[in-house]
């Protein structure tokens, strides 16, 4: 099992998700911001290697506005050497990488301009991973989208638009159960149609569980992953006691964490800690997993 966190390291004040306003766009601005994200990524990877946090989610704004028509800058050519260097560090230390485009990526949208922009955004994510020379275990995770008053049609719309994606995107794309509309069973129906792996989000499952145990849900999700996809991925968080239902906690609740993960103690997966204090909670989770003998140093 690998364990990790998303996008930035608060202790280092390092980030892979720096961006700027579209109205501020210029070639100089995008170069400066990418350089900052590359520098942040390098520092974070060094920290993660030292602390054995070998799963990391890159920020989707690593290349700001890469999929927007305004971006004419050839960032792939300009920064090729830097990305190759980071990719070698990732491979050398057996780090797993993922990305999670924003909520504006909606493949089953009723609006064709949204579908088109979603496809462009997914293609950008895939190109970034290809530039790092990552294998197919590096995944891009998205939600199914919105039901639009007809859930079955919404699933069919996702399937239809999935077929418009390039092979490069398809080999990396996974779908995640959400807390409002599309649970694991819905995701599994889509999987059966297009053979897409399912990423289990345990927090979303706790809100929308469809009457199944976590063990049952994991078994259903895990069998959608092939060897080339790597181990199944799981996202973990828990409810913020002071926030609206579905709001992520600010720091890890170890009791909740151990109670949740202990149900999967004999399973193989990689774990993303989706908690606001980032590396702090990931380190606490790692220590907990050591005590539970789910990981070994």
Secondary structure, 3 states (H helix, E strand, C coil): CCEEEECEECCCCEECCCCCCHHHCCHHHHHHHHHHHHHHHHHHHHHHHHCCCCEEEECCCCCCCCCCCCCCCCHHHHCHHHHHHHHHHHHHCCCEEEECCCCCCCCCCCCHHHHHHHHHHHHHHHHHHHHCCCCCCCEEEEECCCCCCCHHHHHHHHHHHHCCCCHHHHCCEEEECCCCCCCHHHHHHHHHHHCCEEEEEHHHHHHCCCCCCHHHHHHHHHCCCCHHHCCCEEEECCECCCCCCCCECCCCCHHHHHHHHHHHCCCCCEEEECCCCCHHHHHHHHHHHHHCCCCCC
